[in-house]
Amino acid sequence: MARPFPISILIILCLSDTNGQGHPLDPLTPAEIQLSVDIVHNTFPIIRDQDWRFNWITLKEPEKVLLLPSFLGATDPSINSIPRKAFIILMERKTNTIAELIVNLNTRTVEEFSKLPQGTQTFYNKIDELIAEEAVRKDEEIKRRCREMGWSDMNDVVMEFWSVTYKDSPALKNSSRPMQVFFYGQLFRGDNFYAHPFDFTAAVDVTTQRVFAIDYLPTHSDYNTENRDGNICPKTPANYNPKFRDENFLRKDVKPIFFKQPDGPGFQLRGNEITWQKFNMRVGFNGRDGLLIHHVSYNDGGIKRPLFYRMSLASLFVPYGDPRPPFQRKFPFDQEQFTLGYLAINQKEAGICVGGQVAYLDVYLNDEFGVPNRQKACICIYEEDAGLLWSHLDVDGKVLHTRSQRLTISSFYNLGNYDYIVSWRFYQDASVEFHSQLHGIVSTTLLAKGVTDSGGFGIAVAPQINGQYHQHNFVVRVDPTIDGESNSVSAFDIVPVPAATGSKTNPYGQGFTYQVTPLRTPAEARTNISPSTGRTWLINNPQKIHPYTKRPVSWKLIPFVGPPLFVRKDSPLHPFCAFADYNVWVTKYKEGQVYPGGLYNNGTSGLPEWVNTNPNVDITQTDLVLWYVFGFTHLPRTEDFPVMPGEVANFFLKPTNFFLENPAIDVPPPKPAQTVVQSKHLNIKNEKG
């Protein structure tokens, strides 16, 4: 049983502080981050003396072959059993030269150093935005256009900085590290500036620190950017912060709902190892991926059965559907180009974790100069009620039931106008859910006065405020170990019996069954959702046969159903997101293949290249990786402004013929609780429940 904590106490721990125990997958400690910087400086003094910056310092995760035996054997290797190594990306700001290093912290040596081809783009960060902002604020042409929009004081002009994925003009192609800038006005400090969009955008080269292009945006229903008739920036407030609304704005009839755990939390934390009821796992975090889950296992009657070696959100990108230039440049890869971990929000201060006993984990990430900085409450861990777990009217006329609990591990990221809550949820029936919540404000553009139609590529969410259509695409990388490393994947479809009504095998025409399609090669494994057949995917272990079904034990991926990616395959933007052509990919495990578009997503590497290079390799009964691509297509509504209600995109991994019976059959029924029954005439307090 978990050690109880006082009800009012929140658990605040540091992810890299393992109380002397440690594990090879533990993130780098602040001392290790600083040591890696010192080793680089001592080995290459020129890096310290010139304008080289530490773009990313992270743990180089030990090779899987070194850690898999201990995971499968349910043993814990010591932190020093495998050399601790750091992976580092360096950027030279004057020339945008990129280099990669691997530093061995045990031997205090640089094991690998390589400069990448010129033009390689690494992650943008806050310093890039500050450099771009300084260049933009002193540009006289931009000042003039802001005055045209009604904002003469540049202190009241707000800028949003976006990446440039495809360089579609000579000026962009000649730029070294370009960013595009969108402009808005504020009526006062704290005002919702998305209600006051300007009619132009700028492009700035962060390396040369200069503005090199300014473009007007289409504000009518056509493609004409020169038609500026009616381009008057609206100044009607549209604030969501209640302190900027009327005094009686907030509802008065909302009653609080509390969730308490008087006996303390049901989970245990030892360093970054989490044990919750029958689940055991390790939690990790890095600057790019954000939240990581390692080594998930389940205690089945005293036997620790391995399930997943590593699970992560490997890509997040948001293509906009407005084809009118220059809107085609709104094509950000949020994780790849801006990172998640560095943009994590302090969840304790945000107050969004509402469980009974909440644990917050701090993390250490480096700044540009390699200094380790503590980012507080980047990970939140808590339990919550999840409705009925199972229920049935028994033969004695009484309802037997129990309620479901789930363990939620979440991180919260801000990426400009959007906020994402990314969670891994674990249930008592052994289900695992990837749950993402989309929050924030739609990216707005200006409509000319009197214009209500943006050409069919957006909708007026308020007078003169256009909310553009766009998609949120996620790629989750699942490295399974279902009862071991010998895994295979099959597509599983529900199909009608093909025989005609009245036939011997389908006499009444209502028969249906299933169809299993083994995915034997990476080429075959490129598959899509099929709502009409309820398609799921089975990850199974052919070497472990269920005693009842005589089939391999399995886990089932239950997909999120949404539209496909709408980027045409002949689009010049397509190479950067070709990995989203299919919902499921399966590849043979290979070190370094962690991101579906490659580490830098240059449009030439990643899943399509890996599969096309060796399309027919055998991926049955082997160590494999499943990549699941899904997305939420957002056609904004007026109800999404001035701030949108949350939207959800999720999927489940569920045991399928893995256990001998319902694994939640042993969850005890809920204890009688005090309830309050209210109606118009009654206010009855029921002490017994």
C-alpha positions in Angstrom: 0.0 0.0 0.0 1.3 3.5 -0.8 2.6 5.5 2.0 -0.1 8.0 3.0 0.5 11.7 2.7 -1.4 14.4 4.6 -4.5 15.6 2.7 -3.4 19.1 2.2 0.2 18.3 1.0 1.2 18.4 -2.6 4.2 16.3 -3.6 6.9 18.4 -5.2 9.9 16.4 -6.5 12.6 16.9 -9.0 12.7 14.4 -11.9 16.5 14.3 -11.9 16.8 13.8 -8.1 16.6 10.1 -7.5 17.6 10.1 -3.8 20.8 8.2 -4.6 19.1 5.3 -6.3 19.1 6.2 -9.9 18.4 4.4 -13.2 20.2 4.7 -16.6 17.1 6.3 -18.1 17.0 9.1 -15.5 17.2 12.6 -17.2 20.5 14.4 -16.8 20.9 16.1 -13.4 21.9 19.8 -13.3 25.4 18.7 -12.3 25.6 16.4 -15.4 24.3 19.2 -17.7 27.0 21.5 -16.4 29.6 18.8 -16.6 28.8 18.1 -20.3 29.2 21.8 -21.0 32.6 21.9 -19.2 33.8 18.9 -21.2 32.8 20.5 -24.5 34.5 23.8 -23.5 37.7 22.0 -22.4 37.8 19.9 -25.5 37.0 22.7 -27.9 37.9 26.1 -26.4 36.9 27.8 -29.7 33.3 26.9 -28.9 33.5 28.9 -25.7 35.3 31.8 -27.3 33.1 32.2 -30.4 29.3 32.6 -30.7 28.4 28.9 -30.3 25.2 28.2 -28.3 23.9 25.1 -26.7 20.7 24.5 -28.5 19.9 21.2 -26.7 21.5 19.1 -24.0 19.8 15.9 -23.2 20.4 12.3 -22.0 21.5 10.0 -24.8 19.3 7.2 -23.8 21.3 3.9 -23.5 21.0 1.5 -26.4 17.9 -0.7 -26.0 20.0 -3.8 -26.2 21.7 -2.8 -23.0 18.5 -2.2 -21.0 15.9 -4.6 -22.5 17.2 -7.7 -20.6 16.7 -5.9 -17.2 13.3 -4.7 -18.2 12.1 -8.1 -19.4 13.7 -9.7 -16.3 12.0 -7.2 -14.0 15.3 -6.1 -12.4 16.6 -2.5 -11.9 20.1 -1.8 -13.2 22.0 0.8 -11.2 22.5 4.3 -12.8 26.2 3.6 -13.2 25.9 0.2 -14.8 25.8 1.8 -18.2 27.9 4.9 -19.1 26.0 8.1 -18.8 26.1 10.1 -22.0 24.8 13.5 -23.2 23.6 14.3 -26.7 24.2 17.9 -27.6 23.2 20.2 -30.5 25.4 23.2 -30.9 24.5 26.3 -33.0 26.9 29.0 -34.2 24.7 32.1 -34.4 26.8 34.1 -36.8 26.6 31.5 -39.6 23.8 29.2 -38.4 26.2 26.3 -38.4 24.9 23.2 -36.6 27.0 20.5 -34.9 26.1 17.4 -32.9 28.2 15.9 -30.1 28.0 12.9 -27.9 29.7 13.4 -24.5 30.7 10.5 -22.2 30.2 11.8 -18.7 32.0 8.8 -17.1 35.2 9.2 -19.1 34.7 13.0 -19.5 35.4 12.8 -23.2 33.7 13.9 -26.4 33.1 10.6 -28.2 31.6 12.1 -31.4 31.6 15.5 -33.0 30.1 16.3 -36.4 29.1 19.4 -38.3 25.9 19.1 -40.2 25.3 20.3 -43.8 24.9 24.1 -44.1 21.2 25.0 -44.1 20.3 22.5 -41.4 17.7 24.1 -39.2 17.6 23.3 -35.5 14.9 24.3 -32.9 13.9 27.9 -32.5 13.9 29.3 -29.0 13.1 32.4 -27.0 16.4 34.0 -27.9 15.5 33.7 -31.6 12.2 35.4 -30.9 13.9 38.2 -29.0 16.4 38.7 -31.9 13.6 38.8 -34.4 11.5 41.1 -32.3 14.4 43.6 -32.0 14.9 43.6 -35.7 11.2 44.1 -36.4 10.6 46.8 -33.9 13.2 49.1 -35.4 12.1 48.6 -39.0 10.6 51.9 -40.3 8.4 50.3 -42.9 6.8 48.1 -40.3 6.3 51.1 -38.0 4.5 52.8 -40.8 2.2 49.9 -41.5 1.4 49.6 -37.8 0.4 53.3 -37.8 -1.9 52.6 -40.8 -3.6 50.0 -38.6 -4.1 52.6 -35.9 -1.2 51.7 -33.6 1.4 54.4 -33.4 3.0 53.2 -30.2 5.0 50.1 -31.0 4.8 49.1 -27.3 1.2 48.3 -27.9 1.9 46.1 -31.0 2.1 42.4 -30.3 4.1 40.0 -32.5 3.8 36.3 -32.9 6.7 34.4 -34.4 6.2 31.4 -36.6 8.6 29.0 -38.3 9.1 28.8 -42.0 8.9 25.2 -43.2 9.2 25.6 -47.0 11.2 28.4 -48.5 8.9 29.4 -51.4 10.7 32.6 -52.6 14.2 33.6 -53.5 14.4 35.9 -50.5 13.5 33.0 -48.2 15.9 30.7 -49.9 18.7 33.1 -49.4 17.9 33.5 -45.7 19.8 31.5 -43.1 17.4 31.2 -40.2 14.0 32.7 -41.2 11.0 33.4 -39.0 7.7 34.9 -40.1 5.9 37.4 -37.9 2.2 38.2 -37.5 1.1 41.4 -36.0 -1.7 42.4 -33.6 -2.6 45.4 -31.5 -3.5 45.7 -27.8 -5.9 48.3 -26.4 -4.3 47.9 -23.0 -2.0 45.6 -21.2 -3.6 42.2 -20.9 -6.1 42.9 -23.7 -6.9 39.9 -26.0 -4.8 41.0 -29.0 -6.2 38.3 -31.3 -9.3 40.6 -31.6 -7.1 43.2 -33.4 -5.2 41.5 -36.2 -3.2 43.6 -38.7 -3.2 43.1 -42.5 0.5 42.3 -43.1 3.2 39.8 -42.2 7.0 40.1 -42.2 9.9 37.8 -42.6 13.1 38.2 -40.6 16.4 36.4 -40.7 17.5 35.7 -37.2 21.1 35.0 -38.3 21.6 38.4 -40.0 19.0 40.1 -37.7 17.2 41.9 -40.5 13.7 42.1 -41.9 13.9 41.0 -45.6 10.3 40.8 -46.7 6.9 42.4 -45.8 3.8 41.0 -47.4 0.2 42.1 -47.3 -2.4 39.4 -46.4 -5.6 38.7 -48.3 -8.5 40.3 -46.4 -11.4 39.7 -48.9 -12.8 36.5 -50.3 -10.2 36.3 -53.2 -6.5 35.9 -53.5 -5.8 39.6 -54.1 -3.5 41.0 -51.5 -3.4 44.5 -53.1 -7.1 45.2 -52.4 -6.9 47.0 -49.1 -10.3 48.6 -49.2 -11.8 48.4 -45.8 -8.6 47.2 -44.1 -9.5 48.9 -40.8 -8.3 47.0 -37.7 -11.3 46.4 -35.4 -10.9 47.8 -31.9 -13.9 46.1 -30.3 -12.6 44.3 -27.1 -13.1 40.5 -27.0 -11.6 39.5 -23.7 -11.9 36.2 -21.9 -10.2 37.2 -18.7 -13.1 37.9 -16.2 -11.3 40.9 -14.7 -11.8 42.7 -18.1 -15.5 41.8 -18.3 -18.5 43.4 -16.6 -18.8 43.1 -12.8 -21.6 40.6 -12.9 -20.2 38.7 -15.8 -19.5 35.4 -14.0 -22.2 32.9 -13.3 -23.5 32.7 -9.7 -25.0 29.2 -9.8 -21.8 27.1 -10.1 -21.2 24.9 -7.1 -17.7 23.4 -6.4 -17.1 19.7 -6.8 -14.2 18.2 -4.7 -12.3 15.0 -5.0 -10.6 13.9 -1.8 -8.2 11.0 -0.9 -8.3 10.9 2.9 -6.1 7.8 3.0 -3.4 9.4 0.8 -2.4 8.8 -2.8 -2.6 5.3 -4.3 0.6 5.7 -6.3 4.2 5.5 -5.1 7.1 7.5 -6.4 10.7 6.4 -6.2 12.8 8.8 -8.1 11.1 8.7 -11.5 9.7 5.2 -11.1 5.9 5.1 -10.6 4.0 2.2 -9.1 0.2 2.5 -9.2 -1.8 -0.6 -8.2 -0.7 -3.2 -10.8 1.1 -0.8 -13.1 4.8 0.0 -12.9 6.6 2.5 -15.2 9.2 5.2 -15.4 8.5 8.8 -16.3 11.0 10.9 -18.2 11.2 14.3 -19.9 13.4 16.1 -22.4 13.5 19.5 -24.1 12.1 18.3 -27.4 9.6 15.5 -26.6 8.4 16.8 -23.3 6.8 13.9 -21.4 8.2 10.4 -21.9 7.0 7.1 -20.5 9.4 4.1 -20.2 9.2 0.5 -19.1 5.5 0.0 -18.6 4.6 -3.4 -17.0 1.6 -4.9 -15.3 1.5 -7.2 -12.3 -0.6 -10.2 -13.3 -1.1 -12.4 -10.3 2.4 -11.8 -9.1 4.0 -12.0 -12.5 5.4 -8.7 -13.8 4.5 -8.8 -17.5 6.2 -6.2 -19.8 4.0 -4.2 -22.1 5.8 -1.1 -23.5 9.4 -0.2 -23.6 9.0 3.5 -24.5 6.0 5.7 -25.4 6.2 9.3 -26.6 4.6 12.1 -28.6 7.1 12.1 -31.5 5.6 14.9 -33.7 3.0 17.6 -33.5 2.3 19.8 -36.5 -0.5 22.2 -37.5 -1.0 22.8 -41.3 -3.4 25.6 -42.2 -5.9 25.1 -45.0 -6.0 28.6 -46.5 -4.2 28.3 -49.9 -4.1 32.1 -50.5 -0.4 33.3 -50.5 1.3 34.0 -48.2 -0.9 31.9 -45.8 0.6 28.7 -47.2 3.5 29.5 -44.9 1.4 28.8 -41.8 2.6 25.3 -41.6 4.4 25.0 -38.2 5.9 21.8 -36.8 5.4 22.7 -33.2 7.4 19.9 -31.6 10.1 19.7 -34.3 10.7 23.5 -34.7 9.7 25.0 -31.4 9.9 21.9 -29.0 7.5 20.9 -26.3 9.7 20.5 -23.2 11.2 24.0 -23.3 7.6 25.4 -23.6 6.2 23.4 -20.7 3.9 25.3 -18.3 4.1 25.2 -14.5 1.0 23.1 -13.9 1.0 23.8 -10.2 0.7 27.6 -10.8 -1.8 26.9 -13.6 -4.0 24.9 -11.2 -5.2 22.5 -13.8 -4.5 19.2 -12.0 -7.6 18.5 -10.0 -7.0 15.1 -8.4 -7.0 14.5 -4.7 -3.2 14.1 -4.0 -1.1 15.7 -6.7 2.6 15.1 -7.4 4.5 17.7 -9.4 7.8 16.9 -10.9 10.3 19.6 -11.7 12.9 19.1 -14.5 16.2 20.7 -15.5 16.8 21.9 -19.0 19.7 24.0 -20.4 19.6 27.5 -21.7 21.6 28.8 -24.7 24.8 29.0 -22.7 24.4 25.5 -21.2 23.3 26.7 -17.8 20.9 24.2 -16.2 17.6 25.8 -15.3 14.9 24.3 -13.1 11.5 24.3 -14.7 8.9 23.7 -12.1 6.0 21.4 -12.2 6.5 20.3 -15.8 4.9 16.9 -15.0 1.8 16.3 -13.0 0.7 13.0 -11.5 -2.7 12.4 -9.9 -5.6 9.9 -9.6 -9.2 10.7 -10.5 -12.5 9.0 -10.7 -13.3 7.7 -14.2 -16.9 6.6 -14.0 -18.3 3.1 -13.7 -15.7 0.3 -14.1 -18.2 -2.5 -14.4 -21.8 -3.0 -13.3 -24.6 -5.6 -13.6 -28.0 -6.3 -12.1 -27.3 -9.5 -10.0 -29.8 -12.4 -9.7 -30.8 -11.1 -6.3 -32.1 -7.9 -7.8 -29.2 -5.8 -6.5 -26.8 -3.9 -8.7 -23.2 -5.0 -8.3 -20.8 -2.4 -9.5 -17.5 -0.7 -8.9 -16.1 2.6 -9.9 -13.1 3.2 -12.1 -10.0 5.0 -11.1 -7.2 6.1 -13.4 -3.7 7.4 -12.9 -3.0 10.5 -15.1 0.5 11.7 -15.9 0.4 15.0 -17.8 2.3 17.9 -19.2 1.0 21.3 -20.4 2.6 23.1 -23.3 2.1 26.6 -24.7 2.8 27.1 -28.4 1.7 30.6 -29.2 -2.1 30.8 -29.6 -2.6 27.1 -28.6 -2.1 25.3 -25.4 -1.9 21.5 -25.3 -2.4 19.2 -22.3 -0.8 15.9 -23.1 -1.5 13.0 -20.8 -0.9 9.3 -20.5 -3.8 7.7 -18.5 -3.7 4.2 -16.9 -6.9 2.4 -15.9 -7.6 -0.5 -13.6 -8.7 -2.7 -16.4 -5.1 -2.4 -17.7 -6.1 0.0 -20.5 -3.7 2.8 -21.5 -5.0 6.0 -23.0 -3.1 8.8 -24.8 -5.2 11.9 -24.2 -4.5 15.3 -25.6 -6.6 18.4 -24.9 -6.4 21.4 -27.3 -7.0 24.7 -25.6 -6.3 28.4 -26.4 -7.4 30.8 -29.1 -7.8 30.3 -32.8 -5.2 32.0 -35.0 -7.1 35.1 -36.3 -6.6 37.2 -39.4 -8.2 40.4 -40.5 -11.3 40.6 -42.7 -11.9 43.9 -44.4 -14.8 46.0 -43.1 -18.0 44.5 -44.4 -16.4 41.2 -45.5 -17.8 38.1 -44.0 -16.4 35.4 -46.4 -12.7 34.5 -46.4 -13.1 32.4 -49.6 -14.3 29.3 -47.8 -11.1 28.8 -45.9 -12.3 30.2 -42.5 -15.2 31.8 -40.8 -16.0 35.1 -39.2 -15.8 34.3 -35.5 -16.5 38.0 -34.8 -16.9 41.1 -37.0 -13.8 41.4 -39.2 -12.1 38.5 -37.3 -11.4 35.4 -39.4 -10.7 32.0 -37.8 -8.8 29.9 -40.4 -9.4 26.2 -40.9 -6.5 24.0 -39.9 -5.5 20.5 -38.6 -3.7 19.4 -35.5 -1.7 16.2 -36.3 -0.1 14.0 -33.7 2.4 11.2 -34.2 2.8 8.9 -31.2 5.7 6.4 -31.1 4.9 3.2 -29.3 7.8 0.7 -28.7 5.9 -2.4 -27.5 7.2 -5.4 -25.6 4.0 -7.4 -25.3 5.1 -10.2 -23.0 8.6 -9.9 -24.6 10.3 -8.5 -27.6 9.0 -11.0 -30.1 6.1 -8.9 -31.4 4.0 -8.8 -34.6 1.2 -6.4 -35.7 -2.1 -7.2 -37.6 -4.9 -5.1 -38.8 -8.2 -6.4 -37.4 -11.5 -5.6 -39.2 -15.1 -6.5 -38.5 -16.7 -7.8 -41.7 -20.1 -9.2 -42.7 -20.3 -12.9 -43.7 -19.9 -12.7 -47.5 -22.5 -15.3 -48.3 -25.9 -14.1 -49.5 -29.0 -14.2 -47.3 -30.7 -17.6 -47.6 -27.4 -19.3 -48.1 -26.3 -22.2 -45.9 -23.6 -20.1 -44.2 -25.7 -16.9 -43.8 -29.4 -18.0 -43.8 -30.8 -14.8 -42.3 -28.2 -12.4 -43.7 -27.2 -10.9 -40.4 -23.9 -12.7 -39.8 -20.7 -10.9 -39.3 -17.2 -12.0 -38.2 -13.7 -10.7 -38.2 -10.8 -10.6 -40.6 -7.1 -10.5 -39.4 -4.5 -9.2 -41.9 -0.9 -9.8 -40.7 1.4 -6.9 -41.5 4.5 -8.7 -42.5 6.7 -5.9 -43.9 7.0 -2.1 -43.4 5.4 -1.6 -46.8 2.4 -3.7 -45.9 2.1 -2.1 -42.5 1.3 1.4 -44.0 -2.4 1.3 -43.2 -5.3 3.7 -42.5 -8.4 3.8 -40.3 -11.5 2.1 -41.6 -14.6 3.3 -39.7 -16.9 1.1 -41.8 -15.1 -2.0 -40.5 -14.2 -0.7 -37.1 -10.5 -1.3 -37.8 -8.1 -1.7 -34.9 -4.6 -3.0 -34.8 -3.4 -5.9 -32.7 0.1 -6.0 -31.3 0.7 -9.6 -30.4 3.3 -12.0 -29.3 3.1 -15.2 -31.4 5.4 -17.0 -28.9 2.8 -16.5 -26.1 -0.4 -18.4 -26.8 -3.5 -17.7 -24.7 -4.7 -21.0 -23.1 -8.4 -20.3 -23.9 -8.4 -18.7 -27.3 -5.3 -20.5 -28.6 -4.3 -17.2 -30.2 -1.3 -15.0 -29.4 -1.7 -12.7 -26.5 -2.4 -9.1 -27.8 -2.9 -5.5 -27.1 -5.3 -3.5 -29.3 -4.8 0.0 -30.6 -8.3 1.6 -30.8 -7.9 4.7 -33.1 -9.2 8.2 -33.0 -11.4 8.7 -36.0 -10.9 11.9 -37.9 -10.2 13.1 -41.5 -6.9 12.4 -43.2 -4.2 14.9 -43.9 -5.4 17.2 -46.7 -1.9 18.2 -48.1 -1.7 16.9 -51.6 1.1 14.5 -52.4 2.3 16.8 -55.2 2.5 19.8 -52.9 6.0 21.2 -52.2 5.0 21.0 -48.5 4.3 17.3 -48.6 7.8 16.0 -48.2 7.9 17.5 -44.7 4.8 15.7 -43.6 4.8 12.6 -45.8 4.8 10.5 -42.6 1.2 11.5 -42.1 0.0 9.8 -45.3 -0.9 6.8 -43.2 -2.4 6.3 -39.8 -0.2 3.4 -38.9 3.4 2.5 -39.7 5.4 -0.4 -38.3 9.1 -0.5 -38.5 11.8 -2.8 -37.2 13.5 -1.3 -34.2 16.6 0.7 -35.0 18.6 3.0 -32.7 18.2 6.7 -33.6 14.8 6.3 -35.3 12.8 8.3 -32.8 11.1 11.1 -34.9 8.9 10.4 -37.9 10.4 13.2 -39.9 13.9 12.7 -38.7 15.7 14.8 -36.1 15.6 18.0 -38.1 12.6 17.3 -40.4 14.3 18.5 -43.6 11.8 16.9 -45.9 14.1 14.0 -47.0 14.3 11.7 -44.0 12.1 9.9 -41.6 9.5 7.2 -41.9 9.0 7.3 -45.7 12.8 7.1 -46.3 13.3 4.3 -43.7 10.5 2.2 -45.2 11.3 2.9 -48.9 15.0 2.0 -48.2 14.0 -1.5 -47.0 10.3 -2.0 -47.6 10.2 -5.8 -47.5 12.2 -6.5 -44.3 10.4 -9.1 -42.0 8.7 -7.3 -39.1 7.0 -10.4 -37.7 8.1 -11.8 -34.3 10.7 -9.2 -33.8 11.6 -6.0 -31.9 9.4 -3.5 -33.6 8.0 0.1 -33.3 4.4 1.2 -34.1 3.9 4.8 -35.2 0.3 6.0 -34.9 -0.7 9.2 -36.8 -4.0 10.9 -36.0 -5.4 14.4 -36.0 -8.1 16.8 -35.1 -9.4 18.9 -38.0 -10.6 22.3 -36.6 -13.1 24.4 -38.5 -13.6 27.2 -36.0 -17.0 28.2 -34.7 -18.1 31.5 -33.3 -18.2 29.6 -30.0 -14.4 29.2 -30.2 -13.9 32.9 -29.7 -12.6 34.8 -27.7 -11.2 31.6 -26.2 -12.1 28.1 -27.3 -13.6 25.3 -25.2 -11.2 22.4 -25.0 -11.2 19.8 -27.7 -10.0 16.2 -27.3 -8.0 13.9 -29.5 -7.1 10.5 -28.0 -6.7 6.8 -28.5 -6.5 3.6 -26.4 -4.3 0.6 -26.0 -6.3 -2.2 -24.6 -5.5 -5.8 -23.6 -7.1 -8.3 -26.0 -7.0 -11.9 -24.9 -4.0 -11.1 -22.8 -5.5 -12.0 -19.3 -7.5 -15.0 -18.2 -10.4 -12.8 -17.1 -11.4 -9.2 -16.6 -8.3 -7.8 -14.8 -10.5 -5.4 -12.9 -12.7 -8.0 -11.4 -10.8 -7.6 -8.1 -11.4 -3.9 -7.7 -13.5 -3.5 -4.5 -17.0 -1.9 -4.7 -17.1 1.7 -3.5 -17.7 2.5 0.1 -21.0 4.3 1.0 -20.4 8.0 0.8 -22.2 11.0 2.3 -24.5 12.5 -0.4 -26.7 15.5 -0.6 -30.0 15.3 -2.5 -31.6 18.5 -3.5 -34.7 19.5 -5.3 -37.1 22.5 -5.4 -38.9 21.3 -2.3 -36.4 19.0 -0.5 -33.0 19.4 1.0 -32.3 16.0 2.5 -28.9 14.9 3.8 -28.4 11.2 3.6 -25.7 10.1 6.1 -25.5 6.5 5.0 -25.3 7.2 1.2 
